[in-house]
Amino acid sequence: MLKLTDNQLIVLSKAAVRDDGVAVAPHGMSKAAAAKVGSSLVARKLVRMSRSKPGMPVWREAEGKNISLVITRAGRDAIGVEEDATPSNRTALQATCANAIAETQKARGAVQPEERSNGAAPRTGSKQALIVDMLSKEQGVTIDALIKATGWLPHTTRAALTGLRKRGFAVERIPQAPGASLYRIASRSCPARV
């Protein structure tokens, strides 16, 4: 199987799903990146350049002419998609393309969204684990105590609290005397790291 970048896989997959086989640049891709991806796919004969017809997505403009990229048989083979896909199995085709992208990313060691550390407890022995332990006390803990325990600056300590909130910890602030507050974890909705 050909080695393709994530962007190349996305472009080929989107083209394979379309009835006309025309490649469309992924949302958010810059013109320079689209040009690079397009030229690499053309060079590998996975797509062919075609003059754009009315209503066709335009990949680029050259000498006043609109150019579209159309997936070739080799391009379909590169991502493992049949050429005679009908609209009825369009969803299955999209799932196949998404799986191909996921497998390539996994083979390269890319972190999948569901494998990211969001929602997981901090690593045992880390300063964040220390903060979680201190915040787990019923009476709570002050920012000053967290600063002293970790050796972090105040803004770093507050940022760590925000990070814990993003991970799913319900960190609550209990106002005390003016200028002082206690922080504690009200509930822990995250699983422990295995």
N, CA and C of each residue as an Amber inpcrd file, in Angstrom:
protein
   582
   0.8390000  -1.1820000   0.0000000   0.0000000   0.0000000   0.0000000
   0.8830000   1.2430000   0.0000000   0.4350000   2.2440000  -0.7470000
   1.1780000   3.4930000  -0.8250000   1.1620000   4.2180000   0.5100000
   2.2550000   4.8890000   0.8150000   2.2710000   5.7360000   2.0070000
   1.6980000   7.0850000   1.6130000   0.6320000   7.4590000   2.2980000
  -0.0230000   8.7250000   2.0280000  -0.0900000   9.5460000   3.3050000
  -0.0240000  10.8430000   3.1520000  -0.1770000  11.7110000   4.3200000
  -1.6550000  11.7680000   4.7000000  -1.9240000  12.2830000   5.8750000
  -3.3080000  12.4100000   6.3220000  -4.1040000  13.2830000   5.3600000
  -3.5180000  14.3950000   4.9380000  -4.2140000  15.2890000   4.0140000
  -4.4780000  14.6170000   2.6740000  -3.5280000  13.8480000   2.1780000
  -3.7410000  13.1240000   0.9300000  -4.8750000  12.1140000   1.0850000
  -4.8970000  11.4210000   2.2030000  -5.9790000  10.4580000   2.4570000
  -7.3330000  11.1450000   2.5210000  -7.3710000  12.2810000   3.1840000
  -8.6350000  13.0070000   3.3080000  -9.1280000  13.4560000   1.9350000
  -8.2350000  14.0160000   1.1300000  -8.6160000  14.4920000  -0.2030000
  -9.1090000  13.3280000  -1.0560000  -8.3760000  12.2280000  -1.0640000
  -8.7780000  11.0680000  -1.8560000 -10.0980000  10.4830000  -1.3600000
 -10.2660000  10.4240000  -0.0450000 -11.4970000   9.8760000   0.5250000
 -12.7040000  10.7150000   0.1630000 -12.5720000  12.0320000   0.2680000
 -13.6830000  12.9150000  -0.0880000 -14.0060000  12.8170000  -1.5730000
 -12.9890000  12.6870000  -2.3990000 -13.2240000  12.5520000  -3.8410000
 -13.9090000  11.2250000  -4.1550000 -13.5150000  10.1580000  -3.4710000
 -14.1020000   8.8410000  -3.7200000 -15.5760000   8.7960000  -3.3430000
 -15.9720000   9.5910000  -2.3690000 -17.3570000   9.6070000  -1.9090000
 -18.2570000  10.3800000  -2.8660000 -17.7040000  11.3520000  -3.5680000
 -18.5030000  12.1820000  -4.4790000 -18.8840000  11.3980000  -5.7330000
 -20.0660000  11.6980000  -6.2610000 -20.5310000  11.0450000  -7.4840000
 -19.6050000  11.3340000  -8.6610000 -19.1210000  12.5790000  -8.7530000
 -18.2740000  12.9610000  -9.8840000 -16.7910000  12.6760000  -9.6470000
 -16.4020000  12.2830000  -8.4210000 -15.0080000  11.9480000  -8.1160000
 -14.0840000  13.1440000  -8.0350000 -14.6360000  14.3370000  -7.9250000
 -13.8230000  15.5580000  -7.8850000 -13.2940000  15.7790000  -6.4730000
 -12.0280000  16.1000000  -6.3910000 -11.3870000  16.3460000  -5.1010000
 -11.7580000  17.7310000  -4.5820000 -11.9730000  17.8070000  -3.2770000
 -12.2930000  19.0630000  -2.6080000 -11.2880000  19.2360000  -1.4740000
 -10.7260000  20.4200000  -1.3760000  -9.7480000  20.6880000  -0.3030000
 -10.4540000  20.6340000   1.0420000  -9.8350000  20.0040000   2.0480000
 -10.4340000  19.9530000   3.3820000 -10.6440000  21.3480000   3.9520000
 -11.6530000  21.4850000   4.7660000 -11.9600000  22.7700000   5.3940000
 -10.7670000  23.2350000   6.2230000 -10.3800000  24.4740000   6.0430000
  -9.2920000  25.0380000   6.8260000  -7.9140000  24.8570000   6.2050000
  -7.8220000  24.1440000   5.0990000  -6.5220000  23.9430000   4.4600000
  -6.1580000  25.1990000   3.6710000  -4.9430000  25.6760000   3.8500000
  -4.4950000  26.8760000   3.1390000  -4.2980000  26.5660000   1.6540000
  -4.2580000  27.6200000   0.8400000  -4.0580000  27.4380000  -0.6070000
  -2.7100000  26.7950000  -0.8990000  -1.7030000  27.1940000  -0.1320000
  -0.3620000  26.6430000  -0.3470000  -0.3360000  25.1450000  -0.0390000
  -0.9740000  24.7600000   1.0690000  -1.0190000  23.3460000   1.4330000
  -1.8370000  22.5600000   0.4160000  -2.9480000  23.1450000  -0.0550000
  -3.7780000  22.4700000  -1.0560000  -2.9900000  22.2770000  -2.3490000
  -2.2230000  23.2810000  -2.7410000  -1.4040000  23.1720000  -3.9530000
  -0.3740000  22.0530000  -3.8140000   0.2390000  21.9600000  -2.6490000
   1.2550000  20.9230000  -2.4100000   0.6350000  19.5270000  -2.4380000
  -0.5080000  19.3790000  -1.7550000  -1.1820000  18.0750000  -1.7320000
  -1.6390000  17.6990000  -3.1380000  -2.2420000  18.6750000  -3.8420000
  -2.7230000  18.4080000  -5.1990000  -1.6090000  18.0030000  -6.1450000
  -0.5010000  18.7440000  -6.1150000   0.6090000  18.4200000  -7.0280000
   1.2280000  17.0630000  -6.6970000   1.2740000  16.7000000  -5.4170000
   1.8310000  15.3830000  -5.0710000   0.9030000  14.2560000  -5.5250000
  -0.4050000  14.4790000  -5.4320000  -1.3540000  13.4490000  -5.8900000
  -1.3310000  13.3210000  -7.4090000  -1.1950000  14.4420000  -8.1160000
  -1.1030000  14.3970000  -9.5800000   0.1800000  13.6900000  -9.9970000
   1.2870000  13.9990000  -9.3310000   2.5740000  13.3800000  -9.6640000
   2.5350000  11.8670000  -9.4620000   1.7780000  11.4220000  -8.4760000
   1.6700000   9.9810000  -8.2010000   0.5480000   9.3250000  -9.0000000
  -0.1180000  10.1170000  -9.8490000  -1.2080000   9.6570000 -10.7140000
  -2.3910000   9.0890000  -9.9300000  -2.6160000   9.6650000  -8.7450000
  -3.7670000   9.2570000  -7.9360000  -4.9790000  10.1350000  -8.2520000
  -4.7230000  11.3100000  -8.8120000  -5.7640000  12.1730000  -9.3390000
  -5.2710000  12.7230000 -10.6680000  -6.2160000  13.1710000 -11.4940000
  -5.8370000  13.8000000 -12.7640000  -6.4300000  15.1970000 -12.8080000
  -5.7380000  16.0860000 -13.4870000  -6.2460000  17.4440000 -13.6440000
  -7.2650000  17.4540000 -14.7720000  -8.3090000  18.2290000 -14.5620000
  -9.3680000  18.3450000 -15.5490000  -9.8600000  19.7810000 -15.5390000
 -10.2420000  20.2710000 -16.6990000 -10.8030000  21.6200000 -16.7690000
 -12.1680000  21.5950000 -16.0840000 -12.3760000  22.5270000 -15.1790000
 -13.6190000  22.5670000 -14.4060000 -14.8020000  22.9000000 -15.2880000
 -15.8710000  22.1510000 -15.0660000 -17.1310000  22.4380000 -15.7280000
 -17.9690000  23.2610000 -14.7640000 -18.9950000  23.9420000 -15.2460000
 -19.8400000  24.7180000 -14.3480000 -20.4110000  23.8440000 -13.2240000
 -20.2990000  24.3470000 -12.0030000 -20.8120000  23.6220000 -10.8450000
 -19.8060000  22.6770000 -10.2050000 -18.6670000  22.4660000 -10.8480000
 -17.6400000  21.5910000 -10.2770000 -16.7790000  22.3640000  -9.2930000
 -16.3570000  21.7150000  -8.1990000 -15.4260000  22.3840000  -7.2870000
 -14.0920000  22.6570000  -7.9930000 -13.5750000  23.8500000  -7.8030000
 -12.3090000  24.2590000  -8.4310000 -11.1870000  24.0250000  -7.4410000
 -10.1550000  23.3200000  -7.8700000  -8.9960000  23.0740000  -7.0080000
  -8.0460000  24.2680000  -7.0680000  -7.7890000  24.7530000  -8.3090000
  -6.9100000  25.9070000  -8.4840000  -7.2250000  26.5770000  -9.8080000
  -6.6290000  27.7300000  -9.9820000  -6.7910000  28.4670000 -11.2280000
  -5.4180000  28.5950000 -11.8660000  -5.3430000  28.2860000 -13.1610000
  -4.0720000  28.3820000 -13.8820000  -4.3230000  29.0390000 -15.2270000
  -3.6230000  30.1220000 -15.5010000  -3.7140000  30.8370000 -16.7710000
  -5.1570000  31.1980000 -17.1120000  -5.9130000  31.6240000 -16.1100000
  -7.2910000  32.0360000 -16.3250000  -8.2810000  30.8920000 -16.4640000
  -7.8180000  29.6620000 -16.3000000  -8.7010000  28.5100000 -16.4120000
  -8.8440000  27.8520000 -15.0390000 -10.0500000  27.4140000 -14.7450000
 -10.2880000  26.7030000 -13.4900000  -9.9640000  25.2240000 -13.6750000
  -9.1890000  24.7020000 -12.7490000  -8.7470000  23.3110000 -12.8030000
  -9.3470000  22.5390000 -11.6320000  -9.8810000  21.3640000 -11.9330000
 -10.3820000  20.4570000 -10.8980000  -9.5040000  19.2200000 -10.8920000
  -9.4690000  18.5340000  -9.7640000  -8.7500000  17.2690000  -9.6610000
  -9.7800000  16.1520000  -9.5260000  -9.6340000  15.1160000 -10.3310000
 -10.5670000  13.9970000 -10.3250000  -9.7930000  12.7430000  -9.9430000
 -10.3510000  11.9810000  -9.0070000  -9.6810000  10.7660000  -8.5400000
  -9.6000000   9.7450000  -9.6760000  -8.4770000   9.0490000  -9.7440000
  -8.2670000   8.0180000 -10.7640000  -8.4860000   6.6300000 -10.1570000
  -8.4480000   5.6280000 -11.0020000  -8.5670000   4.2420000 -10.5320000
  -7.4340000   3.9420000  -9.5380000  -6.2370000   4.4330000  -9.8320000
  -5.0970000   4.2170000  -8.9310000  -5.3380000   4.8820000  -7.5820000
  -5.9900000   6.0460000  -7.6010000  -6.3210000   6.7390000  -6.3630000
  -7.3130000   5.9600000  -5.5310000  -8.3130000   5.3730000  -6.1960000
  -9.2930000   4.5430000  -5.4780000  -8.6230000   3.2900000  -4.9100000
  -7.7300000   2.7130000  -5.6940000  -7.0140000   1.5190000  -5.2180000
  -6.1280000   1.8520000  -4.0230000  -5.5370000   3.0470000  -4.0310000
  -4.6330000   3.4480000  -2.9580000  -5.3440000   3.5280000  -1.6130000
  -6.6470000   3.8680000  -1.6360000  -7.3880000   3.9370000  -0.3820000
  -8.3310000   2.7510000  -0.2110000  -8.3010000   1.8070000  -1.1610000
  -9.0880000   0.5790000  -1.0350000 -10.5780000   0.7810000  -1.2270000
 -10.9600000   1.5640000  -2.2450000 -12.3680000   1.8520000  -2.4940000
 -12.7500000   1.3600000  -3.8820000 -13.9210000   0.7450000  -3.9990000
 -14.4280000   0.2760000  -5.2820000 -14.8970000   1.4560000  -6.1180000
 -14.7520000   1.3530000  -7.4390000 -15.1140000   2.4560000  -8.3170000
 -16.6170000   2.5460000  -8.5390000 -17.3200000   1.4370000  -8.4930000
 -18.7470000   1.4470000  -8.8050000 -19.6210000   1.6050000  -7.5600000
 -19.2350000   2.5170000  -6.6970000 -20.0140000   2.7710000  -5.4850000
 -21.3040000   3.5020000  -5.8490000 -22.4100000   3.0060000  -5.3280000
 -23.7110000   3.6250000  -5.5800000 -24.0830000   4.5080000  -4.4000000
 -25.0380000   5.4090000  -4.5960000 -25.4460000   6.2710000  -3.4800000
 -25.9620000   5.4900000  -2.2800000 -26.4950000   4.2800000  -2.5000000
 -27.0420000   3.5070000  -1.3790000 -25.9510000   3.0430000  -0.4130000
 -24.7610000   2.8020000  -0.9170000 -23.6880000   2.3790000   0.0030000
 -22.6910000   3.5090000   0.2530000 -23.1340000   4.7560000   0.0980000
 -22.3080000   5.9320000   0.3290000 -21.8200000   5.9940000   1.7790000
 -22.6920000   5.6550000   2.7320000 -22.3190000   5.6960000   4.1440000
 -21.2340000   4.6720000   4.4390000 -21.3580000   3.4860000   3.8710000
 -20.3350000   2.4550000   4.0730000 -19.0060000   2.8960000   3.4800000
 -19.0690000   3.5760000   2.3440000 -17.8640000   4.0720000   1.6970000
 -17.1880000   5.1320000   2.5640000 -17.9810000   6.0370000   3.1500000
 -17.4280000   7.0600000   4.0300000 -16.7890000   6.4240000   5.2540000
 -17.4230000   5.3850000   5.8020000 -16.8580000   4.6860000   6.9660000
 -15.5480000   4.0080000   6.5980000 -15.4850000   3.4090000   5.4040000
 -14.2560000   2.7630000   4.9520000 -13.1240000   3.7780000   4.8460000
 -13.4350000   4.9470000   4.2860000 -12.4230000   5.9980000   4.1400000
 -11.9660000   6.5040000   5.5020000 -12.9040000   6.6870000   6.4190000
 -12.5460000   7.1400000   7.7650000 -11.6700000   6.1060000   8.4570000
 -11.9720000   4.8260000   8.2600000 -11.1550000   3.7570000   8.8480000
  -9.7570000   3.7510000   8.2640000  -9.6440000   3.9970000   6.9610000
  -8.3250000   4.0270000   6.3270000  -7.4740000   5.1450000   6.9120000
  -8.0850000   6.3030000   7.1390000  -7.3640000   7.4320000   7.7330000
  -6.9460000   7.0870000   9.1580000  -7.8680000   6.5020000   9.9260000
  -7.5730000   6.1510000  11.3180000  -6.4600000   5.1090000  11.4030000
  -6.4930000   4.1100000  10.5180000  -5.4460000   3.0740000  10.5290000
  -4.0870000   3.6670000  10.1990000  -4.0500000   4.5700000   9.2320000
  -2.7830000   5.2040000   8.8710000  -2.2410000   6.0230000  10.0220000
  -3.1120000   6.7930000  10.6750000  -2.6750000   7.6020000  11.8060000
  -2.2030000   6.7170000  12.9440000  -2.8970000   5.6080000  13.1840000
  -2.5090000   4.7030000  14.2640000  -1.1540000   4.0590000  13.9670000
  -0.9510000   3.6780000  12.6920000   0.3190000   3.0690000  12.3010000
   1.4780000   4.0470000  12.4880000   1.2020000   5.3290000  12.3100000
   2.2440000   6.3510000  12.4900000   2.4070000   6.7480000  13.9390000
   1.5540000   6.2370000  14.8140000   1.6520000   6.5780000  16.2270000
   0.9100000   7.8460000  16.5790000   0.0450000   8.3200000  15.7030000
  -0.7310000   9.5240000  16.0000000  -1.7460000   9.2140000  17.0860000
  -2.0050000  10.1750000  17.9340000  -2.9470000   9.9970000  19.0290000
  -4.3610000  10.2020000  18.4970000  -5.2060000   9.2030000  18.6700000
  -6.5960000   9.3050000  18.2700000  -7.3560000  10.1430000  19.2810000
  -8.4050000  10.8390000  18.8620000  -9.1390000  11.6830000  19.8010000
  -9.6300000  10.9400000  21.0300000 -10.0750000   9.6940000  20.8640000
 -10.5730000   8.9790000  22.0320000  -9.4510000   8.4710000  22.9350000
  -8.2040000   8.5370000  22.4560000  -7.0730000   8.0770000  23.2570000
  -6.3780000   9.2140000  23.9830000  -6.7990000  10.4470000  23.7420000
  -6.1500000  11.5740000  24.3960000  -6.3880000  11.5210000  25.8830000
  -5.5600000  12.2390000  26.6100000  -5.6010000  12.1500000  28.0650000
  -6.7660000  12.8930000  28.6950000  -7.5720000  13.6460000  27.8970000
  -8.7230000  14.3180000  28.4890000  -9.6230000  13.2860000  29.1330000
 -10.0430000  13.5520000  30.3530000 -10.9290000  12.6390000  31.0510000
 -10.1850000  11.5980000  31.8580000  -8.8820000  11.6150000  31.8570000
  -8.1190000  10.6290000  32.6110000  -7.4320000  11.3110000  33.7920000
  -7.2190000  10.5320000  34.8190000  -6.5280000  11.0490000  35.9980000
  -5.0600000  11.2990000  35.6610000  -4.4340000  12.2520000  36.3310000
  -3.0200000  12.5090000  36.0710000  -2.1470000  11.2940000  36.4250000
  -0.9840000  11.2430000  35.8100000  -0.0450000  10.1540000  36.0340000
   0.3790000  10.1170000  37.5040000   0.4490000   8.9440000  38.0830000
   0.8460000   8.7650000  39.4830000   2.2410000   9.3400000  39.7060000
   2.3820000  10.0980000  40.7760000   3.6760000  10.6750000  41.1300000
   3.9350000  12.0340000  40.4990000   3.0530000  12.4900000  39.6310000
   3.2550000  13.7990000  38.9930000   2.7450000  14.9150000  39.9100000
   3.1200000  16.1550000  39.5650000   2.6590000  17.2860000  40.3620000
   1.1480000  17.4600000  40.2340000   0.5990000  17.1340000  39.0810000
  -0.8570000  17.2180000  38.9360000  -1.5410000  16.1820000  39.8200000
  -0.9510000  15.0070000  39.9620000  -1.5160000  13.9960000  40.8630000
  -1.4720000  14.5060000  42.3030000  -0.3870000  15.1930000  42.6580000
  -0.2740000  15.7970000  43.9860000  -1.3900000  16.8190000  44.2110000
  -1.6430000  17.6430000  43.1970000  -2.7100000  18.6380000  43.2950000
  -4.0650000  17.9570000  43.4710000  -4.3200000  16.8880000  42.6960000
  -5.5860000  16.1650000  42.8150000  -5.7470000  15.6010000  44.2220000
  -4.6610000  15.0370000  44.7710000  -4.7240000  14.5000000  46.1410000
  -5.0280000  15.5990000  47.1540000  -4.3810000  16.7560000  46.9920000
  -4.6170000  17.8540000  47.9270000  -6.0420000  18.3980000  47.7900000
  -6.5380000  18.4740000  46.5510000  -7.8890000  18.9880000  46.3270000
  -8.9690000  17.9970000  46.7600000  -8.6040000  16.7500000  46.9110000
  -9.5750000  15.7250000  47.3010000  -9.9270000  15.7920000  48.7860000
  -9.1710000  16.5480000  49.5660000  -9.4620000  16.6850000  50.9920000
 -10.7870000  17.4100000  51.1600000 -11.5760000  16.9820000  52.1280000
 -12.9040000  17.5440000  52.3730000 -12.8550000  19.0430000  52.6790000
 -11.8530000  19.4790000  53.4650000 -11.7860000  20.8860000  53.8500000
 -11.2560000  21.7690000  52.7260000 -10.6920000  21.2010000  51.6770000
 -10.1500000  21.9770000  50.5720000  -8.7370000  22.4480000  50.8470000
  -8.2030000  23.2480000  49.9400000  -6.8330000  23.7190000  50.0490000
  -6.7350000  25.1050000  49.3890000  -5.8210000  25.9080000  49.8750000
  -5.6430000  27.2440000  49.3130000  -4.6520000  27.1950000  48.1460000
  -4.6910000  28.2400000  47.3400000  -3.7270000  28.3670000  46.2430000
  -2.3130000  28.4230000  46.8060000  -2.1420000  29.1240000  47.9210000
  -0.8090000  29.2350000  48.5290000  -0.2540000  27.8700000  48.9090000
  -1.1140000  26.9990000  49.4440000  -0.6650000  25.6470000  49.8100000
  -0.2730000  24.8560000  48.5620000  -1.0390000  25.0120000  47.4720000
  -0.7060000  24.3220000  46.2180000   0.6050000  24.8500000  45.6410000
   0.8110000  26.1650000  45.7310000   2.0520000  26.7760000  45.2390000
   3.2490000  26.2350000  46.0180000   3.1010000  26.1540000  47.3360000
   4.1900000  25.6800000  48.1890000   4.5030000  24.2070000  47.9060000
   3.4670000  23.3980000  47.7030000   3.6730000  21.9690000  47.4720000
   4.3100000  21.6820000  46.1110000   3.9330000  22.4610000  45.0970000
   4.4280000  22.1780000  43.7420000   5.6500000  22.9980000  43.3540000
   5.8130000  24.1590000  43.9790000   6.9160000  25.0380000  43.5890000
   6.5900000  25.8430000  42.3410000   5.3370000  25.8240000  41.9120000
   4.9130000  26.5680000  40.7400000   4.6070000  28.0150000  41.0970000
   4.5790000  28.8590000  40.1020000   4.1400000  30.2350000  40.2660000
   2.6170000  30.2520000  40.3830000   2.0470000  31.3170000  40.9370000
   0.5890000  31.3620000  41.1050000  -0.2050000  31.1690000  39.8130000
   0.2360000  31.8080000  38.7210000  -0.5240000  31.6690000  37.4760000
  -0.4440000  30.2390000  36.9260000   0.6620000  29.5680000  37.1420000
   0.8010000  28.1820000  36.7050000  -0.1170000  27.2800000  37.5080000
  -0.2160000  27.5280000  38.7960000  -1.0810000  26.7400000  39.6680000
  -2.5400000  26.9200000  39.2620000  -2.9490000  28.1470000  38.9830000
  -4.3260000  28.3920000  38.5430000  -4.5900000  27.7290000  37.1970000
  -3.6070000  27.7480000  36.3320000  -3.7500000  27.0880000  35.0260000
  -3.9070000  25.5810000  35.1960000  -3.2110000  25.0080000  36.1780000
  -3.3540000  23.5750000  36.4510000  -4.7680000  23.2620000  36.9140000
  -5.3680000  24.1500000  37.6970000  -6.7580000  23.9530000  38.1310000
  -7.7000000  23.9950000  36.9290000  -7.4390000  24.9170000  36.0240000
  -8.2470000  25.0000000  34.8060000  -8.0860000  23.7280000  33.9740000
  -6.8680000  23.2250000  33.8920000  -6.6220000  21.9810000  33.1620000
  -7.3740000  20.8070000  33.7600000  -7.4420000  20.7640000  35.0870000
  -8.1960000  19.6930000  35.7440000  -9.6830000  19.8070000  35.4260000
 -10.1730000  21.0370000  35.3750000 -11.5920000  21.2470000  35.0210000
 -11.8570000  20.7530000  33.6040000 -10.9390000  21.0290000  32.6980000
 -11.0950000  20.5750000  31.3110000 -11.0580000  19.0580000  31.2120000
 -10.3620000  18.4180000  32.1250000 -10.2950000  16.9570000  32.1400000
 -11.5350000  16.3290000  32.7510000 -12.4130000  17.1370000  33.3150000
 -13.6540000  16.6070000  33.8550000 -13.7540000  16.6350000  35.3640000
 -12.7350000  17.1460000  36.0360000 -12.7980000  17.2620000  37.4900000
 -13.6780000  18.4550000  37.8430000 -14.5560000  18.2720000  38.8040000
 -15.4170000  19.3710000  39.2620000 -14.7050000  20.0920000  40.3900000
 -13.8150000  21.0040000  40.0330000 -13.0650000  21.7770000  41.0200000
 -13.9270000  22.9790000  41.4030000 -14.2470000  23.0660000  42.6950000
 -15.0630000  24.1850000  43.1400000 -14.2480000  25.1360000  44.0030000
 -14.6340000  26.4050000  43.9180000 -13.9800000  27.4650000  44.6870000
 -14.9110000  27.8410000  45.8320000 -14.3650000  27.8290000  47.0530000
 -15.1410000  28.1830000  48.2400000 -14.5760000  29.4970000  48.7670000
 -15.3240000  30.6080000  48.5710000 -14.8230000  31.9060000  49.0350000
 -14.6930000  31.9360000  50.5600000 -13.5940000  32.4690000  51.0310000
 -13.3530000  32.6320000  52.4730000 -13.2530000  34.1220000  52.7630000
 -12.2970000  34.4880000  53.5390000 -12.0470000  35.9040000  53.8330000
 -11.7010000  36.6240000  52.5320000 -11.8580000  37.9380000  52.4860000
 -11.5300000  38.6750000  51.2600000 -10.1130000  38.3740000  50.7770000
 -10.0280000  37.9790000  49.5090000  -8.7290000  37.6800000  48.9220000
  -8.2610000  36.2500000  49.1310000  -9.0000000  35.4500000  49.8870000
  -8.5980000  34.0610000  50.1280000  -9.7370000  33.1360000  49.7110000
  -9.3890000  32.0130000  49.1360000 -10.3840000  31.0220000  48.7300000
  -9.8130000  29.6350000  48.9440000 -10.6950000  28.7000000  49.1680000
 -10.3270000  27.2900000  49.2350000 -10.8130000  26.6210000  47.9570000
 -10.0640000  25.6490000  47.5130000 -10.4360000  24.8990000  46.3220000
 -10.5140000  23.4300000  46.7140000 -11.4840000  22.7200000  46.1310000
 -11.5660000  21.2820000  46.3700000 -12.2840000  20.6370000  45.1860000
 -12.0960000  19.3420000  45.0750000 -12.7920000  18.5950000  44.0440000
 -14.1160000  18.1530000  44.6370000 -15.2080000  18.6670000  44.0570000
 -16.5470000  18.3470000  44.5600000 -16.9230000  16.9200000  44.1900000
 -16.6960000  16.5700000  42.9560000 -16.9490000  15.2050000  42.5060000
 -15.9270000  14.8830000  41.4430000 -15.6890000  13.6340000  41.2650000
 -14.6670000  13.2200000  40.3240000 -15.3510000  12.3860000  39.2600000
 -15.5550000  12.9730000  38.1060000 -16.2600000  12.2740000  37.0420000
 -15.3210000  11.5500000  36.1000000 -14.0080000  11.5770000  36.3890000
 -13.0540000  10.9640000  35.4800000 -12.6000000   9.5980000  35.9820000
 -12.2820000   8.7110000  35.0750000 -11.7570000   7.4100000  35.4680000
 -10.2960000   7.5360000  35.8730000  -9.8550000   6.6340000  36.6960000
  -8.4400000   6.6100000  37.0770000  -7.6420000   6.0410000  35.9290000
  -6.4330000   6.4920000  35.7730000  -5.5580000   5.9910000  34.7080000
  -5.1220000   4.5650000  35.0480000  -5.1480000   3.7280000  34.0430000
  -4.7860000   2.3150000  34.2560000  -3.3260000   2.1210000  34.0560000
